[in-house]
Amino acid sequence: MFISESVIAVIIDWIDDNLHKPLRIEQIAHYSGYSKWYLQRLFLQYKGESLGRYIRNKKLDSAARDLRETDENIYSIGLRYGYDSQQTFTRLFTRHFHLPPGEYRKKNKTTYYVPGKAEF
């Protein structure tokens, strides 16, 4: 693995650990020790997508997981991943998954079997 690949792997781990926080490219560049311009070029080269798109998609994928696995309200999930309004979250979520969050939850809700309990 090249040094650049190692840097990208470390950055990806750091992003994944900090998805619930506001993430800005300047902040990530500072963490990496590279300029934001160089970091973005490097990231695109190794991941095939921009750093901003990667972050946005990871946040939306994490929000989708929360919709499937919890009963938490949609607004709270959107806030957790940095969306300042339910409208913005819904618009971007719908664009990414082709379903609004509420419909996505209905169609993809994870149910767990608990022995001895009847499901209704």
PDB file as gemmi writes it, atoms N, CA and C in Angstrom:
CRYST1    1.000    1.000    1.000  90.00  90.00  90.00 P 1                      
ATOM      1  N   MET A   1       0.856  -1.176   0.000  1.00  0.00           N  
ATOM      2  CA  MET A   1       0.000   0.000   0.000  1.00  0.00           C  
ATOM      3  C   MET A   1       0.903   1.240   0.000  1.00  0.00           C  
ATOM      4  N   PHE A   2       0.578   2.182  -0.867  1.00  0.00           N  
ATOM      5  CA  PHE A   2       1.332   3.430  -0.940  1.00  0.00           C  
ATOM      6  C   PHE A   2       0.970   4.333   0.234  1.00  0.00           C  
ATOM      7  N   ILE A   3       1.833   5.295   0.523  1.00  0.00           N  
ATOM      8  CA  ILE A   3       1.580   6.232   1.619  1.00  0.00           C  
ATOM      9  C   ILE A   3       0.261   6.962   1.399  1.00  0.00           C  
ATOM     10  N   SER A   4       0.010   7.391   0.159  1.00  0.00           N  
ATOM     11  CA  SER A   4      -1.233   8.109  -0.131  1.00  0.00           C  
ATOM     12  C   SER A   4      -2.453   7.252   0.161  1.00  0.00           C  
ATOM     13  N   GLU A   5      -2.381   5.964  -0.189  1.00  0.00           N  
ATOM     14  CA  GLU A   5      -3.487   5.054   0.107  1.00  0.00           C  
ATOM     15  C   GLU A   5      -3.685   4.924   1.613  1.00  0.00           C  
ATOM     16  N   SER A   6      -2.597   4.861   2.344  1.00  0.00           N  
ATOM     17  CA  SER A   6      -2.677   4.768   3.804  1.00  0.00           C  
ATOM     18  C   SER A   6      -3.334   6.008   4.388  1.00  0.00           C  
ATOM     19  N   VAL A   7      -2.970   7.167   3.855  1.00  0.00           N  
ATOM     20  CA  VAL A   7      -3.561   8.424   4.324  1.00  0.00           C  
ATOM     21  C   VAL A   7      -5.063   8.414   4.068  1.00  0.00           C  
ATOM     22  N   ILE A   8      -5.472   7.997   2.885  1.00  0.00           N  
ATOM     23  CA  ILE A   8      -6.901   7.955   2.551  1.00  0.00           C  
ATOM     24  C   ILE A   8      -7.623   6.968   3.465  1.00  0.00           C  
ATOM     25  N   ALA A   9      -7.026   5.812   3.732  1.00  0.00           N  
ATOM     26  CA  ALA A   9      -7.645   4.830   4.629  1.00  0.00           C  
ATOM     27  C   ALA A   9      -7.828   5.399   6.033  1.00  0.00           C  
ATOM     28  N   VAL A  10      -6.830   6.108   6.535  1.00  0.00           N  
ATOM     29  CA  VAL A  10      -6.928   6.728   7.865  1.00  0.00           C  
ATOM     30  C   VAL A  10      -8.016   7.799   7.861  1.00  0.00           C  
ATOM     31  N   ILE A  11      -8.072   8.591   6.802  1.00  0.00           N  
ATOM     32  CA  ILE A  11      -9.088   9.648   6.701  1.00  0.00           C  
ATOM     33  C   ILE A  11     -10.486   9.043   6.659  1.00  0.00           C  
ATOM     34  N   ILE A  12     -10.652   7.970   5.907  1.00  0.00           N  
ATOM     35  CA  ILE A  12     -11.963   7.316   5.829  1.00  0.00           C  
ATOM     36  C   ILE A  12     -12.383   6.808   7.204  1.00  0.00           C  
ATOM     37  N   ASP A  13     -11.478   6.184   7.929  1.00  0.00           N  
ATOM     38  CA  ASP A  13     -11.797   5.723   9.287  1.00  0.00           C  
ATOM     39  C   ASP A  13     -12.190   6.895  10.179  1.00  0.00           C  
ATOM     40  N   TRP A  14     -11.457   7.998  10.067  1.00  0.00           N  
ATOM     41  CA  TRP A  14     -11.749   9.177  10.881  1.00  0.00           C  
ATOM     42  C   TRP A  14     -13.115   9.755  10.521  1.00  0.00           C  
ATOM     43  N   ILE A  15     -13.417   9.830   9.231  1.00  0.00           N  
ATOM     44  CA  ILE A  15     -14.728  10.323   8.789  1.00  0.00           C  
ATOM     45  C   ILE A  15     -15.822   9.428   9.352  1.00  0.00           C  
ATOM     46  N   ASP A  16     -15.664   8.116   9.206  1.00  0.00           N  
ATOM     47  CA  ASP A  16     -16.674   7.175   9.697  1.00  0.00           C  
ATOM     48  C   ASP A  16     -16.907   7.319  11.201  1.00  0.00           C  
ATOM     49  N   ASP A  17     -15.854   7.614  11.946  1.00  0.00           N  
ATOM     50  CA  ASP A  17     -15.981   7.795  13.396  1.00  0.00           C  
ATOM     51  C   ASP A  17     -16.597   9.140  13.774  1.00  0.00           C  
ATOM     52  N   ASN A  18     -16.663  10.072  12.833  1.00  0.00           N  
ATOM     53  CA  ASN A  18     -17.129  11.425  13.131  1.00  0.00           C  
ATOM     54  C   ASN A  18     -18.328  11.855  12.290  1.00  0.00           C  
ATOM     55  N   LEU A  19     -19.075  10.898  11.749  1.00  0.00           N  
ATOM     56  CA  LEU A  19     -20.212  11.230  10.888  1.00  0.00           C  
ATOM     57  C   LEU A  19     -21.273  12.058  11.599  1.00  0.00           C  
ATOM     58  N   HIS A  20     -21.392  11.881  12.897  1.00  0.00           N  
ATOM     59  CA  HIS A  20     -22.409  12.595  13.665  1.00  0.00           C  
ATOM     60  C   HIS A  20     -22.012  14.042  13.956  1.00  0.00           C  
ATOM     61  N   LYS A  21     -20.811  14.433  13.526  1.00  0.00           N  
ATOM     62  CA  LYS A  21     -20.341  15.806  13.728  1.00  0.00           C  
ATOM     63  C   LYS A  21     -20.359  16.548  12.400  1.00  0.00           C  
ATOM     64  N   PRO A  22     -20.406  17.877  12.454  1.00  0.00           N  
ATOM     65  CA  PRO A  22     -20.256  18.629  11.192  1.00  0.00           C  
ATOM     66  C   PRO A  22     -18.847  18.386  10.648  1.00  0.00           C  
ATOM     67  N   LEU A  23     -18.755  17.967   9.410  1.00  0.00           N  
ATOM     68  CA  LEU A  23     -17.455  17.705   8.793  1.00  0.00           C  
ATOM     69  C   LEU A  23     -17.240  18.670   7.642  1.00  0.00           C  
ATOM     70  N   ARG A  24     -16.137  19.390   7.706  1.00  0.00           N  
ATOM     71  CA  ARG A  24     -15.795  20.325   6.636  1.00  0.00           C  
ATOM     72  C   ARG A  24     -14.474  19.892   6.031  1.00  0.00           C  
ATOM     73  N   ILE A  25     -14.345  20.104   4.752  1.00  0.00           N  
ATOM     74  CA  ILE A  25     -13.141  19.677   4.043  1.00  0.00           C  
ATOM     75  C   ILE A  25     -11.901  20.332   4.642  1.00  0.00           C  
ATOM     76  N   GLU A  26     -12.001  21.590   5.048  1.00  0.00           N  
ATOM     77  CA  GLU A  26     -10.859  22.279   5.662  1.00  0.00           C  
ATOM     78  C   GLU A  26     -10.404  21.550   6.925  1.00  0.00           C  
ATOM     79  N   GLN A  27     -11.359  21.106   7.716  1.00  0.00           N  
ATOM     80  CA  GLN A  27     -11.068  20.392   8.962  1.00  0.00           C  
ATOM     81  C   GLN A  27     -10.382  19.052   8.665  1.00  0.00           C  
ATOM     82  N   ILE A  28     -10.882  18.347   7.670  1.00  0.00           N  
ATOM     83  CA  ILE A  28     -10.309  17.052   7.305  1.00  0.00           C  
ATOM     84  C   ILE A  28      -8.903  17.244   6.740  1.00  0.00           C  
ATOM     85  N   ALA A  29      -8.724  18.284   5.937  1.00  0.00           N  
ATOM     86  CA  ALA A  29      -7.398  18.586   5.381  1.00  0.00           C  
ATOM     87  C   ALA A  29      -6.411  18.880   6.510  1.00  0.00           C  
ATOM     88  N   HIS A  30      -6.842  19.643   7.484  1.00  0.00           N  
ATOM     89  CA  HIS A  30      -5.982  19.950   8.638  1.00  0.00           C  
ATOM     90  C   HIS A  30      -5.605  18.662   9.362  1.00  0.00           C  
ATOM     91  N   TYR A  31      -6.577  17.785   9.566  1.00  0.00           N  
ATOM     92  CA  TYR A  31      -6.331  16.501  10.227  1.00  0.00           C  
ATOM     93  C   TYR A  31      -5.310  15.681   9.438  1.00  0.00           C  
ATOM     94  N   SER A  32      -5.414  15.717   8.099  1.00  0.00           N  
ATOM     95  CA  SER A  32      -4.538  14.899   7.251  1.00  0.00           C  
ATOM     96  C   SER A  32      -3.143  15.488   7.087  1.00  0.00           C  
ATOM     97  N   GLY A  33      -3.029  16.799   7.251  1.00  0.00           N  
ATOM     98  CA  GLY A  33      -1.750  17.453   7.027  1.00  0.00           C  
ATOM     99  C   GLY A  33      -1.526  17.897   5.592  1.00  0.00           C  
ATOM    100  N   TYR A  34      -2.528  17.682   4.742  1.00  0.00           N  
ATOM    101  CA  TYR A  34      -2.442  18.100   3.342  1.00  0.00           C  
ATOM    102  C   TYR A  34      -3.286  19.346   3.120  1.00  0.00           C  
ATOM    103  N   SER A  35      -3.019  20.056   2.033  1.00  0.00           N  
ATOM    104  CA  SER A  35      -3.892  21.175   1.672  1.00  0.00           C  
ATOM    105  C   SER A  35      -5.228  20.591   1.221  1.00  0.00           C  
ATOM    106  N   LYS A  36      -6.288  21.382   1.347  1.00  0.00           N  
ATOM    107  CA  LYS A  36      -7.599  20.853   0.959  1.00  0.00           C  
ATOM    108  C   LYS A  36      -7.647  20.529  -0.529  1.00  0.00           C  
ATOM    109  N   TRP A  37      -6.930  21.271  -1.333  1.00  0.00           N  
ATOM    110  CA  TRP A  37      -6.937  21.027  -2.785  1.00  0.00           C  
ATOM    111  C   TRP A  37      -6.254  19.696  -3.101  1.00  0.00           C  
ATOM    112  N   TYR A  38      -5.091  19.472  -2.490  1.00  0.00           N  
ATOM    113  CA  TYR A  38      -4.357  18.234  -2.740  1.00  0.00           C  
ATOM    114  C   TYR A  38      -5.134  17.039  -2.189  1.00  0.00           C  
ATOM    115  N   LEU A  39      -5.686  17.185  -1.001  1.00  0.00           N  
ATOM    116  CA  LEU A  39      -6.451  16.105  -0.388  1.00  0.00           C  
ATOM    117  C   LEU A  39      -7.633  15.708  -1.266  1.00  0.00           C  
ATOM    118  N   GLN A  40      -8.341  16.690  -1.797  1.00  0.00           N  
ATOM    119  CA  GLN A  40      -9.495  16.383  -2.641  1.00  0.00           C  
ATOM    120  C   GLN A  40      -9.070  15.645  -3.915  1.00  0.00           C  
ATOM    121  N   ARG A  41      -7.958  16.058  -4.514  1.00  0.00           N  
ATOM    122  CA  ARG A  41      -7.459  15.362  -5.710  1.00  0.00           C  
ATOM    123  C   ARG A  41      -7.046  13.932  -5.363  1.00  0.00           C  
ATOM    124  N   LEU A  42      -6.342  13.784  -4.248  1.00  0.00           N  
ATOM    125  CA  LEU A  42      -5.894  12.476  -3.798  1.00  0.00           C  
ATOM    126  C   LEU A  42      -7.089  11.556  -3.514  1.00  0.00           C  
ATOM    127  N   PHE A  43      -8.083  12.087  -2.831  1.00  0.00           N  
ATOM    128  CA  PHE A  43      -9.264  11.303  -2.484  1.00  0.00           C  
ATOM    129  C   PHE A  43      -9.987  10.844  -3.744  1.00  0.00           C  
ATOM    130  N   LEU A  44     -10.180  11.743  -4.677  1.00  0.00           N  
ATOM    131  CA  LEU A  44     -10.842  11.408  -5.939  1.00  0.00           C  
ATOM    132  C   LEU A  44     -10.060  10.326  -6.686  1.00  0.00           C  
ATOM    133  N   GLN A  45      -8.764  10.432  -6.675  1.00  0.00           N  
ATOM    134  CA  GLN A  45      -7.914   9.462  -7.362  1.00  0.00           C  
ATOM    135  C   GLN A  45      -8.075   8.061  -6.770  1.00  0.00           C  
ATOM    136  N   TYR A  46      -8.116   7.950  -5.449  1.00  0.00           N  
ATOM    137  CA  TYR A  46      -8.165   6.643  -4.806  1.00  0.00           C  
ATOM    138  C   TYR A  46      -9.574   6.100  -4.601  1.00  0.00           C  
ATOM    139  N   LYS A  47     -10.543   6.973  -4.430  1.00  0.00           N  
ATOM    140  CA  LYS A  47     -11.905   6.506  -4.154  1.00  0.00           C  
ATOM    141  C   LYS A  47     -12.846   6.629  -5.353  1.00  0.00           C  
ATOM    142  N   GLY A  48     -12.472   7.419  -6.342  1.00  0.00           N  
ATOM    143  CA  GLY A  48     -13.323   7.564  -7.520  1.00  0.00           C  
ATOM    144  C   GLY A  48     -14.527   8.456  -7.301  1.00  0.00           C  
ATOM    145  N   GLU A  49     -14.566   9.155  -6.195  1.00  0.00           N  
ATOM    146  CA  GLU A  49     -15.619  10.133  -5.920  1.00  0.00           C  
ATOM    147  C   GLU A  49     -15.018  11.245  -5.072  1.00  0.00           C  
ATOM    148  N   SER A  50     -15.669  12.383  -5.103  1.00  0.00           N  
ATOM    149  CA  SER A  50     -15.144  13.519  -4.346  1.00  0.00           C  
ATOM    150  C   SER A  50     -15.298  13.274  -2.849  1.00  0.00           C  
ATOM    151  N   LEU A  51     -14.483  13.955  -2.083  1.00  0.00           N  
ATOM    152  CA  LEU A  51     -14.544  13.855  -0.630  1.00  0.00           C  
ATOM    153  C   LEU A  51     -15.907  14.305  -0.114  1.00  0.00           C  
ATOM    154  N   GLY A  52     -16.408  15.408  -0.646  1.00  0.00           N  
ATOM    155  CA  GLY A  52     -17.719  15.906  -0.227  1.00  0.00           C  
ATOM    156  C   GLY A  52     -18.831  14.912  -0.513  1.00  0.00           C  
ATOM    157  N   ARG A  53     -18.803  14.305  -1.687  1.00  0.00           N  
ATOM    158  CA  ARG A  53     -19.829  13.314  -2.042  1.00  0.00           C  
ATOM    159  C   ARG A  53     -19.712  12.083  -1.150  1.00  0.00           C  
ATOM    160  N   TYR A  54     -18.489  11.657  -0.868  1.00  0.00           N  
ATOM    161  CA  TYR A  54     -18.290  10.505   0.009  1.00  0.00           C  
ATOM    162  C   TYR A  54     -18.921  10.760   1.381  1.00  0.00           C  
ATOM    163  N   ILE A  55     -18.645  11.929   1.947  1.00  0.00           N  
ATOM    164  CA  ILE A  55     -19.191  12.273   3.264  1.00  0.00           C  
ATOM    165  C   ILE A  55     -20.715  12.310   3.217  1.00  0.00           C  
ATOM    166  N   ARG A  56     -21.256  12.978   2.218  1.00  0.00           N  
ATOM    167  CA  ARG A  56     -22.711  13.087   2.077  1.00  0.00           C  
ATOM    168  C   ARG A  56     -23.348  11.699   1.969  1.00  0.00           C  
ATOM    169  N   ASN A  57     -22.780  10.838   1.128  1.00  0.00           N  
ATOM    170  CA  ASN A  57     -23.339   9.495   0.952  1.00  0.00           C  
ATOM    171  C   ASN A  57     -23.218   8.654   2.215  1.00  0.00           C  
ATOM    172  N   LYS A  58     -22.094   8.760   2.927  1.00  0.00           N  
ATOM    173  CA  LYS A  58     -21.939   8.011   4.174  1.00  0.00           C  
ATOM    174  C   LYS A  58     -22.957   8.456   5.225  1.00  0.00           C  
ATOM    175  N   LYS A  59     -23.192   9.766   5.304  1.00  0.00           N  
ATOM    176  CA  LYS A  59     -24.183  10.272   6.256  1.00  0.00           C  
ATOM    177  C   LYS A  59     -25.576   9.773   5.889  1.00  0.00           C  
ATOM    178  N   LEU A  60     -25.909   9.803   4.605  1.00  0.00           N  
ATOM    179  CA  LEU A  60     -27.221   9.322   4.173  1.00  0.00           C  
ATOM    180  C   LEU A  60     -27.358   7.819   4.397  1.00  0.00           C  
ATOM    181  N   ASP A  61     -26.311   7.054   4.130  1.00  0.00           N  
ATOM    182  CA  ASP A  61     -26.352   5.612   4.379  1.00  0.00           C  
ATOM    183  C   ASP A  61     -26.520   5.310   5.869  1.00  0.00           C  
ATOM    184  N   SER A  62     -25.864   6.079   6.710  1.00  0.00           N  
ATOM    185  CA  SER A  62     -26.005   5.897   8.159  1.00  0.00           C  
ATOM    186  C   SER A  62     -27.408   6.276   8.618  1.00  0.00           C  
ATOM    187  N   ALA A  63     -27.948   7.339   8.050  1.00  0.00           N  
ATOM    188  CA  ALA A  63     -29.321   7.739   8.374  1.00  0.00           C  
ATOM    189  C   ALA A  63     -30.299   6.647   7.943  1.00  0.00           C  
ATOM    190  N   ALA A  64     -30.068   6.047   6.782  1.00  0.00           N  
ATOM    191  CA  ALA A  64     -30.930   4.963   6.303  1.00  0.00           C  
ATOM    192  C   ALA A  64     -30.877   3.774   7.263  1.00  0.00           C  
ATOM    193  N   ARG A  65     -29.686   3.462   7.744  1.00  0.00           N  
ATOM    194  CA  ARG A  65     -29.551   2.376   8.722  1.00  0.00           C  
ATOM    195  C   ARG A  65     -30.359   2.692   9.983  1.00  0.00           C  
ATOM    196  N   ASP A  66     -30.268   3.936  10.462  1.00  0.00           N  
ATOM    197  CA  ASP A  66     -31.027   4.331  11.652  1.00  0.00           C  
ATOM    198  C   ASP A  66     -32.529   4.244  11.401  1.00  0.00           C  
ATOM    199  N   LEU A  67     -32.965   4.601  10.207  1.00  0.00           N  
ATOM    200  CA  LEU A  67     -34.387   4.495   9.872  1.00  0.00           C  
ATOM    201  C   LEU A  67     -34.844   3.037   9.898  1.00  0.00           C  
ATOM    202  N   ARG A  68     -34.002   2.135   9.407  1.00  0.00           N  
ATOM    203  CA  ARG A  68     -34.346   0.709   9.381  1.00  0.00           C  
ATOM    204  C   ARG A  68     -34.345   0.094  10.772  1.00  0.00           C  
ATOM    205  N   GLU A  69     -33.400   0.511  11.609  1.00  0.00           N  
ATOM    206  CA  GLU A  69     -33.149  -0.206  12.855  1.00  0.00           C  
ATOM    207  C   GLU A  69     -33.689   0.457  14.113  1.00  0.00           C  
ATOM    208  N   THR A  70     -34.212   1.686  14.002  1.00  0.00           N  
ATOM    209  CA  THR A  70     -34.740   2.365  15.189  1.00  0.00           C  
ATOM    210  C   THR A  70     -36.116   2.946  14.885  1.00  0.00           C  
ATOM    211  N   ASP A  71     -36.777   3.379  15.940  1.00  0.00           N  
ATOM    212  CA  ASP A  71     -38.048   4.087  15.797  1.00  0.00           C  
ATOM    213  C   ASP A  71     -37.874   5.580  16.036  1.00  0.00           C  
ATOM    214  N   GLU A  72     -36.641   6.022  16.079  1.00  0.00           N  
ATOM    215  CA  GLU A  72     -36.352   7.437  16.307  1.00  0.00           C  
ATOM    216  C   GLU A  72     -37.008   8.280  15.212  1.00  0.00           C  
ATOM    217  N   ASN A  73     -37.487   9.474  15.588  1.00  0.00           N  
ATOM    218  CA  ASN A  73     -38.170  10.282  14.579  1.00  0.00           C  
ATOM    219  C   ASN A  73     -37.195  10.798  13.520  1.00  0.00           C  
ATOM    220  N   ILE A  74     -37.742  11.026  12.355  1.00  0.00           N  
ATOM    221  CA  ILE A  74     -36.949  11.395  11.179  1.00  0.00           C  
ATOM    222  C   ILE A  74     -36.182  12.689  11.410  1.00  0.00           C  
ATOM    223  N   TYR A  75     -36.816  13.648  12.046  1.00  0.00           N  
ATOM    224  CA  TYR A  75     -36.160  14.932  12.297  1.00  0.00           C  
ATOM    225  C   TYR A  75     -34.891  14.747  13.130  1.00  0.00           C  
ATOM    226  N   SER A  76     -34.965  13.936  14.177  1.00  0.00           N  
ATOM    227  CA  SER A  76     -33.798  13.694  15.043  1.00  0.00           C  
ATOM    228  C   SER A  76     -32.673  12.996  14.292  1.00  0.00           C  
ATOM    229  N   ILE A  77     -33.022  12.064  13.437  1.00  0.00           N  
ATOM    230  CA  ILE A  77     -32.008  11.373  12.636  1.00  0.00           C  
ATOM    231  C   ILE A  77     -31.328  12.364  11.703  1.00  0.00           C  
ATOM    232  N   GLY A  78     -32.105  13.200  11.057  1.00  0.00           N  
ATOM    233  CA  GLY A  78     -31.530  14.221  10.177  1.00  0.00           C  
ATOM    234  C   GLY A  78     -30.592  15.151  10.923  1.00  0.00           C  
ATOM    235  N   LEU A  79     -31.008  15.588  12.105  1.00  0.00           N  
ATOM    236  CA  LEU A  79     -30.151  16.469  12.914  1.00  0.00           C  
ATOM    237  C   LEU A  79     -28.840  15.788  13.293  1.00  0.00           C  
ATOM    238  N   ARG A  80     -28.916  14.507  13.644  1.00  0.00           N  
ATOM    239  CA  ARG A  80     -27.713  13.774  14.059  1.00  0.00           C  
ATOM    240  C   ARG A  80     -26.643  13.813  12.970  1.00  0.00           C  
ATOM    241  N   TYR A  81     -27.070  13.773  11.723  1.00  0.00           N  
ATOM    242  CA  TYR A  81     -26.109  13.729  10.625  1.00  0.00           C  
ATOM    243  C   TYR A  81     -25.877  15.089   9.981  1.00  0.00           C  
ATOM    244  N   GLY A  82     -26.257  16.145  10.701  1.00  0.00           N  
ATOM    245  CA  GLY A  82     -25.859  17.486  10.296  1.00  0.00           C  
ATOM    246  C   GLY A  82     -26.811  18.236   9.396  1.00  0.00           C  
ATOM    247  N   TYR A  83     -28.010  17.728   9.194  1.00  0.00           N  
ATOM    248  CA  TYR A  83     -28.983  18.440   8.362  1.00  0.00           C  
ATOM    249  C   TYR A  83     -29.748  19.410   9.251  1.00  0.00           C  
ATOM    250  N   ASP A  84     -29.783  20.674   8.847  1.00  0.00           N  
ATOM    251  CA  ASP A  84     -30.358  21.704   9.710  1.00  0.00           C  
ATOM    252  C   ASP A  84     -31.877  21.763   9.658  1.00  0.00           C  
ATOM    253  N   SER A  85     -32.488  21.061   8.714  1.00  0.00           N  
ATOM    254  CA  SER A  85     -33.949  21.016   8.673  1.00  0.00           C  
ATOM    255  C   SER A  85     -34.397  19.663   8.130  1.00  0.00           C  
ATOM    256  N   GLN A  86     -35.615  19.283   8.497  1.00  0.00           N  
ATOM    257  CA  GLN A  86     -36.164  18.030   7.989  1.00  0.00           C  
ATOM    258  C   GLN A  86     -36.374  18.133   6.480  1.00  0.00           C  
ATOM    259  N   GLN A  87     -36.696  19.322   6.005  1.00  0.00           N  
ATOM    260  CA  GLN A  87     -36.913  19.530   4.574  1.00  0.00           C  
ATOM    261  C   GLN A  87     -35.633  19.245   3.778  1.00  0.00           C  
ATOM    262  N   THR A  88     -34.509  19.764   4.237  1.00  0.00           N  
ATOM    263  CA  THR A  88     -33.231  19.525   3.559  1.00  0.00           C  
ATOM    264  C   THR A  88     -32.881  18.041   3.609  1.00  0.00           C  
ATOM    265  N   PHE A  89     -33.016  17.432   4.776  1.00  0.00           N  
ATOM    266  CA  PHE A  89     -32.725  16.010   4.922  1.00  0.00           C  
ATOM    267  C   PHE A  89     -33.604  15.185   3.991  1.00  0.00           C  
ATOM    268  N   THR A  90     -34.896  15.472   3.976  1.00  0.00           N  
ATOM    269  CA  THR A  90     -35.829  14.716   3.138  1.00  0.00           C  
ATOM    270  C   THR A  90     -35.493  14.869   1.659  1.00  0.00           C  
ATOM    271  N   ARG A  91     -35.176  16.077   1.237  1.00  0.00           N  
ATOM    272  CA  ARG A  91     -34.849  16.317  -0.174  1.00  0.00           C  
ATOM    273  C   ARG A  91     -33.613  15.515  -0.590  1.00  0.00           C  
ATOM    274  N   LEU A  92     -32.546  15.578   0.205  1.00  0.00           N  
ATOM    275  CA  LEU A  92     -31.315  14.869  -0.144  1.00  0.00           C  
ATOM    276  C   LEU A  92     -31.468  13.352  -0.005  1.00  0.00           C  
ATOM    277  N   PHE A  93     -32.194  12.914   1.014  1.00  0.00           N  
ATOM    278  CA  PHE A  93     -32.436  11.485   1.204  1.00  0.00           C  
ATOM    279  C   PHE A  93     -33.224  10.926   0.024  1.00  0.00           C  
ATOM    280  N   THR A  94     -34.259  11.642  -0.388  1.00  0.00           N  
ATOM    281  CA  THR A  94     -35.095  11.204  -1.508  1.00  0.00           C  
ATOM    282  C   THR A  94     -34.290  11.160  -2.801  1.00  0.00           C  
ATOM    283  N   ARG A  95     -33.442  12.129  -3.004  1.00  0.00           N  
ATOM    284  CA  ARG A  95     -32.595  12.152  -4.201  1.00  0.00           C  
ATOM    285  C   ARG A  95     -31.652  10.943  -4.219  1.00  0.00           C  
ATOM    286  N   HIS A  96     -31.158  10.565  -3.054  1.00  0.00           N  
ATOM    287  CA  HIS A  96     -30.189   9.464  -2.962  1.00  0.00           C  
ATOM    288  C   HIS A  96     -30.861   8.088  -3.050  1.00  0.00           C  
ATOM    289  N   PHE A  97     -31.987   7.909  -2.346  1.00  0.00           N  
ATOM    290  CA  PHE A  97     -32.632   6.595  -2.251  1.00  0.00           C  
ATOM    291  C   PHE A  97     -33.906   6.464  -3.087  1.00  0.00           C  
ATOM    292  N   HIS A  98     -34.330   7.537  -3.721  1.00  0.00           N  
ATOM    293  CA  HIS A  98     -35.537   7.555  -4.558  1.00  0.00           C  
ATOM    294  C   HIS A  98     -36.809   7.257  -3.763  1.00  0.00           C  
ATOM    295  N   LEU A  99     -36.746   7.476  -2.462  1.00  0.00           N  
ATOM    296  CA  LEU A  99     -37.894   7.363  -1.560  1.00  0.00           C  
ATOM    297  C   LEU A  99     -37.700   8.367  -0.436  1.00  0.00           C  
ATOM    298  N   PRO A 100     -38.782   9.027   0.009  1.00  0.00           N  
ATOM    299  CA  PRO A 100     -38.637   9.880   1.194  1.00  0.00           C  
ATOM    300  C   PRO A 100     -38.361   9.007   2.429  1.00  0.00           C  
ATOM    301  N   PRO A 101     -37.773   9.580   3.467  1.00  0.00           N  
ATOM    302  CA  PRO A 101     -37.387   8.789   4.643  1.00  0.00           C  
ATOM    303  C   PRO A 101     -38.517   7.953   5.250  1.00  0.00           C  
ATOM    304  N   GLY A 102     -39.713   8.515   5.353  1.00  0.00           N  
ATOM    305  CA  GLY A 102     -40.827   7.769   5.941  1.00  0.00           C  
ATOM    306  C   GLY A 102     -41.191   6.532   5.134  1.00  0.00           C  
ATOM    307  N   GLU A 103     -41.239   6.669   3.820  1.00  0.00           N  
ATOM    308  CA  GLU A 103     -41.527   5.530   2.946  1.00  0.00           C  
ATOM    309  C   GLU A 103     -40.395   4.510   2.998  1.00  0.00           C  
ATOM    310  N   TYR A 104     -39.173   5.007   3.006  1.00  0.00           N  
ATOM    311  CA  TYR A 104     -38.011   4.118   3.090  1.00  0.00           C  
ATOM    312  C   TYR A 104     -38.107   3.263   4.351  1.00  0.00           C  
ATOM    313  N   ARG A 105     -38.454   3.893   5.468  1.00  0.00           N  
ATOM    314  CA  ARG A 105     -38.568   3.171   6.739  1.00  0.00           C  
ATOM    315  C   ARG A 105     -39.646   2.094   6.644  1.00  0.00           C  
ATOM    316  N   LYS A 106     -40.802   2.438   6.086  1.00  0.00           N  
ATOM    317  CA  LYS A 106     -41.896   1.464   5.974  1.00  0.00           C  
ATOM    318  C   LYS A 106     -41.490   0.259   5.135  1.00  0.00           C  
ATOM    319  N   LYS A 107     -40.775   0.497   4.046  1.00  0.00           N  
ATOM    320  CA  LYS A 107     -40.416  -0.590   3.131  1.00  0.00           C  
ATOM    321  C   LYS A 107     -39.207  -1.394   3.594  1.00  0.00           C  
ATOM    322  N   ASN A 108     -38.401  -0.834   4.468  1.00  0.00           N  
ATOM    323  CA  ASN A 108     -37.139  -1.480   4.835  1.00  0.00           C  
ATOM    324  C   ASN A 108     -36.964  -1.722   6.323  1.00  0.00           C  
ATOM    325  N   LYS A 109     -38.008  -1.560   7.105  1.00  0.00           N  
ATOM    326  CA  LYS A 109     -37.899  -1.678   8.559  1.00  0.00           C  
ATOM    327  C   LYS A 109     -37.381  -3.052   8.950  1.00  0.00           C  
ATOM    328  N   THR A 110     -36.353  -3.066   9.778  1.00  0.00           N  
ATOM    329  CA  THR A 110     -35.793  -4.309  10.290  1.00  0.00           C  
ATOM    330  C   THR A 110     -36.616  -4.728  11.495  1.00  0.00           C  
ATOM    331  N   THR A 111     -37.115  -5.945  11.443  1.00  0.00           N  
ATOM    332  CA  THR A 111     -37.838  -6.464  12.601  1.00  0.00           C  
ATOM    333  C   THR A 111     -37.005  -7.586  13.204  1.00  0.00           C  
ATOM    334  N   TYR A 112     -37.029  -7.651  14.481  1.00  0.00           N  
ATOM    335  CA  TYR A 112     -36.252  -8.654  15.188  1.00  0.00           C  
ATOM    336  C   TYR A 112     -37.197  -9.650  15.836  1.00  0.00           C  
ATOM    337  N   TYR A 113     -36.863 -10.910  15.745  1.00  0.00           N  
ATOM    338  CA  TYR A 113     -37.643 -11.961  16.373  1.00  0.00           C  
ATOM    339  C   TYR A 113     -37.158 -12.137  17.806  1.00  0.00           C  
ATOM    340  N   VAL A 114     -38.082 -12.043  18.723  1.00  0.00           N  
ATOM    341  CA  VAL A 114     -37.773 -12.269  20.133  1.00  0.00           C  
ATOM    342  C   VAL A 114     -38.528 -13.525  20.547  1.00  0.00           C  
ATOM    343  N   PRO A 115     -37.805 -14.585  20.899  1.00  0.00           N  
ATOM    344  CA  PRO A 115     -38.473 -15.829  21.290  1.00  0.00           C  
ATOM    345  C   PRO A 115     -39.463 -15.588  22.423  1.00  0.00           C  
ATOM    346  N   GLY A 116     -40.637 -16.194  22.287  1.00  0.00           N  
ATOM    347  CA  GLY A 116     -41.651 -16.071  23.318  1.00  0.00           C  
ATOM    348  C   GLY A 116     -42.555 -14.865  23.161  1.00  0.00           C  
ATOM    349  N   LYS A 117     -42.293 -14.013  22.189  1.00  0.00           N  
ATOM    350  CA  LYS A 117     -43.138 -12.839  21.960  1.00  0.00           C  
ATOM    351  C   LYS A 117     -43.796 -12.982  20.598  1.00  0.00           C  
ATOM    352  N   ALA A 118     -45.057 -12.718  20.585  1.00  0.00           N  
ATOM    353  CA  ALA A 118     -45.791 -12.784  19.317  1.00  0.00           C  
ATOM    354  C   ALA A 118     -45.594 -11.481  18.556  1.00  0.00           C  
ATOM    355  N   GLU A 119     -45.501 -11.593  17.235  1.00  0.00           N  
ATOM    356  CA  GLU A 119     -45.413 -10.391  16.399  1.00  0.00           C  
ATOM    357  C   GLU A 119     -46.791 -10.092  15.844  1.00  0.00           C  
ATOM    358  N   PHE A 120     -47.141  -8.845  15.808  1.00  0.00           N  
ATOM    359  CA  PHE A 120     -48.434  -8.442  15.262  1.00  0.00           C  
ATOM    360  C   PHE A 120     -48.224  -7.584  14.061  1.00  0.00           C  
TER     361      PHE A 120                                                      
END                                                                             
